[in-house]
Amino acid sequence: MVINASVAGLVYGCGVFFLWKPRSMSVSSPIELVCPAGSLPALKTAIDHGADCVYLGFKDATNARNFSGLNFDPAQVREGVAYAHARKRKVLLALNTYPQTDNWSSWTQAIDRAADYGVDAVILADPGLMAYAAKTHPQLRLHLSVQGSATSYEAINWYRERFGIQRAVLPRVLSMAQVESVVANTQVEIEVFGFGGLCVMVEGRCALSAYATGESPNCNGACSPGKHVRWEDTPRGMETRLNGILIDRFSEGERAGYPTLCKGRFEVNDETYYALEEPTSLNTLELLPELARIGIRAIKIEGRQRSPAYVAQVTKVWRAALDKLNSGGGAGFSVLPAWMAELNKVSEGQSHTLGAYYRPWK
Amino acid sequence: MKLALGPLLYYWPHQSVLDFYADLAEAPLDSVYLGETVCSRRHELRLDDWLEVGKVLAAAGKEVVISSQALIESESDLKTLRRIVRQHDFRVEANDMGAVRLLVEAGVDNWIAGPTLNIFNPTTLQLMIDSGATRWAVAPEMSGAALAEVRAALARPIETEVFAYGRLPLAHSARCFTARHFNLQKDTCEFRCLSIMDGITLRTREGAPFLTLNGVQTQSARVHNLLGDLPAVRASAEVLRISPQGAHTRQIVELFRAALDEQRGPADALAASREWMVEEPCNGFWHGRAGVEQYVAA
């Protein structure tokens, strides 16, 4: 019998073999902290500050953070996997964009490489790719990306039945009661976003960037891509444009933010305001006991495009919060003001929201 | 080539909806998609009412399709979805994978793979075909060239439907942007989107129409219009979808029919449609460009 090291979970570290049983396999296991790694330094930072898993992407359009200067080449993935496994942590590889006919083989090759590098799971959105992965690399663990737009247990169970997915990342649209219903009606582990930039639209169902620029998260791995951005200092104030379309204008003293198109100020019936969403970050720290109670298996921190300093700060706070939660079994958990202060420092717009978990947000 | 009327994306008063479909029953349409796809709070017509409208249209010789909601959030959404799958009078358009699962489970083998399923390559499309899809309504953001490549790679063709006219449904959210505009929450929205026949136009701070607020859905402000591109579109699709608008939908349908029957040339038909459009046209998606563009080949 041949045992594939990445299957059985045999990890070589500190000169001895030991059996690594992923913590997520038992029902009572603690929530995993899944942190962003846009670069090798960010990966090491996340792991050093207590991430259970890191997620990353290749340097191409196969993932939804296809930004220049970000992501991993093959040698960096290998080094990142070795670094994580030596510390009993996991590496998840995001291949969560939708391939087309002419570039299909780039995505399947990416899956082959992921399996070869020994990553612990691939995060996919496209059903065709899942079919390929399940057939070609049956030992490779599959996670359904948030870009798959699965918001109900019926949808998630379809991916489970067809491709054997073991985890699904929920779009940021459901209330706590709705998330609880999903968890209760599927065997698939549920991962939710805990912190970071907030997509106000259902992920995987948003063509706003494609409409404005021709490049979309779905097909190009980018939203409001930098090459279409223009900053112009005008007599009316600093103007930010996306492919020529005015996204916002900032008066003197206002901090001009990046023109993510759903977070600009627009005119509706002669009123100028953030018509879709303010520049703000999701922060669900205060919901941790509730998320644990309903059986959430992993919390994802957004921000592969952010610096290692951001990763360090956010990972440190969430690690501390999860450790406190785990030590008390959920009882007596309270959010320390210092945690919120640290997180607000790195929040978009220096503010935060509970998003769809908070009914009035809708 | 068939003409299909897409699902009504706006929230109109009950009688307006009935009048609209009574009028369109006389129009040169082959298929009509019915049902609430945007927001489960909208209840001027409930599923039973839609099925009644469907019977009238079927009696007028139209193929009727019931479209499922694009964003499923609650158990009550799932309940409606199960009822849609269980009815056997009309075909079903699946707009999320939960609908696909229920259709497969029910053994339905003639459903329509809707535009929000994110089918971008032949492998995924083949999976849908193997699961019982017999028509593919293409995501509007897919270009004509990419669409042609998918079709060419299939072992056997599938009837293909292209979004040919209307404000583009670009995004869905848990948040209601219409309620937000009126400083209301979704749970207590007072149904303020009722009677806003074409949604609310969102403009840039320079006054340029950019997007349209339609409850939890965000649309383009411009009207995607492929009348000028029909010769190319015909080669890659068997069905054209026209999305209902507040007024003159029938004139638009008739214009498409005349253009397909070659009673009018593409440029002429496009020019004639301007009279009936709520905003400037665009066609960038079809040409693999930014959707907002109105692209004319040199």
Boltz contact constraints between the chains, C-beta under 6 A:
constraints:
  - contact:
      token1: [A, 98]
      token2: [B, 118]
      max_distance: 6.0
  - contact:
      token1: [A, 98]
      token2: [B, 120]
      max_distance: 6.0
  - contact:
      token1: [A, 99]
      token2: [B, 121]
      max_distance: 6.0
  - contact:
      token1: [A, 100]
      token2: [B, 120]
      max_distance: 6.0
  - contact:
      token1: [A, 100]
      token2: [B, 121]
      max_distance: 6.0
  - contact:
      token1: [A, 100]
      token2: [B, 146]
      max_distance: 6.0
  - contact:
      token1: [A, 101]
      token2: [B, 121]
      max_distance: 6.0
  - contact:
      token1: [A, 101]
      token2: [B, 122]
      max_distance: 6.0
  - contact:
      token1: [A, 101]
      token2: [B, 149]
      max_distance: 6.0
  - contact:
      token1: [A, 101]
      token2: [B, 150]
      max_distance: 6.0
  - contact:
      token1: [A, 101]
      token2: [B, 153]
      max_distance: 6.0
  - contact:
      token1: [A, 104]
      token2: [B, 121]
      max_distance: 6.0
  - contact:
      token1: [A, 126]
      token2: [B, 124]
      max_distance: 6.0
  - contact:
      token1: [A, 127]
      token2: [B, 124]
      max_distance: 6.0
  - contact:
      token1: [A, 127]
      token2: [B, 127]
      max_distance: 6.0
  - contact:
      token1: [A, 128]
      token2: [B, 121]
      max_distance: 6.0
  - contact:
      token1: [A, 128]
      token2: [B, 123]
      max_distance: 6.0
  - contact:
      token1: [A, 128]
      token2: [B, 124]
      max_distance: 6.0
  - contact:
      token1: [A, 151]
      token2: [B, 72]
      max_distance: 6.0
  - contact:
      token1: [A, 152]
      token2: [B, 72]
      max_distance: 6.0
  - contact:
      token1: [A, 152]
      token2: [B, 98]
      max_distance: 6.0
  - contact:
      token1: [A, 154]
      token2: [B, 98]
      max_distance: 6.0
  - contact:
      token1: [A, 154]
      token2: [B, 101]
      max_distance: 6.0
  - contact:
      token1: [A, 155]
      token2: [B, 96]
      max_distance: 6.0
  - contact:
      token1: [A, 155]
      token2: [B, 97]
      max_distance: 6.0
  - contact:
      token1: [A, 155]
      token2: [B, 98]
      max_distance: 6.0
  - contact:
      token1: [A, 158]
      token2: [B, 97]
      max_distance: 6.0
  - contact:
      token1: [A, 158]
      token2: [B, 100]
      max_distance: 6.0
  - contact:
      token1: [A, 158]
      token2: [B, 101]
      max_distance: 6.0
  - contact:
      token1: [A, 173]
      token2: [B, 174]
      max_distance: 6.0
  - contact:
      token1: [A, 178]
      token2: [B, 73]
      max_distance: 6.0
  - contact:
      token1: [A, 178]
      token2: [B, 74]
      max_distance: 6.0
  - contact:
      token1: [A, 181]
      token2: [B, 75]
      max_distance: 6.0
  - contact:
      token1: [A, 200]
      token2: [B, 173]
      max_distance: 6.0
  - contact:
      token1: [A, 201]
      token2: [B, 171]
      max_distance: 6.0
  - contact:
      token1: [A, 201]
      token2: [B, 173]
      max_distance: 6.0
  - contact:
      token1: [A, 202]
      token2: [B, 71]
      max_distance: 6.0
  - contact:
      token1: [A, 202]
      token2: [B, 172]
      max_distance: 6.0
  - contact:
      token1: [A, 205]
      token2: [B, 116]
      max_distance: 6.0
  - contact:
      token1: [A, 205]
      token2: [B, 172]
      max_distance: 6.0
  - contact:
      token1: [A, 206]
      token2: [B, 171]
      max_distance: 6.0
  - contact:
      token1: [A, 207]
      token2: [B, 141]
      max_distance: 6.0
  - contact:
      token1: [A, 207]
      token2: [B, 170]
      max_distance: 6.0
  - contact:
      token1: [A, 208]
      token2: [B, 170]
      max_distance: 6.0
  - contact:
      token1: [A, 208]
      token2: [B, 171]
      max_distance: 6.0
  - contact:
      token1: [A, 210]
      token2: [B, 141]
      max_distance: 6.0
  - contact:
      token1: [A, 210]
      token2: [B, 291]
      max_distance: 6.0
  - contact:
      token1: [A, 211]
      token2: [B, 170]
      max_distance: 6.0
  - contact:
      token1: [A, 211]
      token2: [B, 220]
      max_distance: 6.0
  - contact:
      token1: [A, 211]
      token2: [B, 291]
      max_distance: 6.0
  - contact:
      token1: [A, 211]
      token2: [B, 292]
      max_distance: 6.0
  - contact:
      token1: [A, 213]
      token2: [B, 290]
      max_distance: 6.0
  - contact:
      token1: [A, 214]
      token2: [B, 289]
      max_distance: 6.0
  - contact:
      token1: [A, 214]
      token2: [B, 290]
      max_distance: 6.0
  - contact:
      token1: [A, 243]
      token2: [B, 290]
      max_distance: 6.0
  - contact:
      token1: [A, 246]
      token2: [B, 204]
      max_distance: 6.0
  - contact:
      token1: [A, 246]
      token2: [B, 205]
      max_distance: 6.0
  - contact:
      token1: [A, 246]
      token2: [B, 206]
      max_distance: 6.0
  - contact:
      token1: [A, 249]
      token2: [B, 205]
      max_distance: 6.0
  - contact:
      token1: [A, 266]
      token2: [B, 202]
      max_distance: 6.0
  - contact:
      token1: [A, 267]
      token2: [B, 203]
      max_distance: 6.0
  - contact:
      token1: [A, 268]
      token2: [B, 181]
      max_distance: 6.0
  - contact:
      token1: [A, 268]
      token2: [B, 200]
      max_distance: 6.0
  - contact:
      token1: [A, 268]
      token2: [B, 202]
      max_distance: 6.0
  - contact:
      token1: [A, 275]
      token2: [B, 202]
      max_distance: 6.0
  - contact:
      token1: [A, 356]
      token2: [B, 174]
      max_distance: 6.0
  - contact:
      token1: [A, 359]
      token2: [B, 187]
      max_distance: 6.0
  - contact:
      token1: [A, 360]
      token2: [B, 185]
      max_distance: 6.0
  - contact:
      token1: [A, 362]
      token2: [B, 174]
      max_distance: 6.0
  - contact:
      token1: [A, 362]
      token2: [B, 175]
      max_distance: 6.0
  - contact:
      token1: [A, 362]
      token2: [B, 186]
      max_distance: 6.0
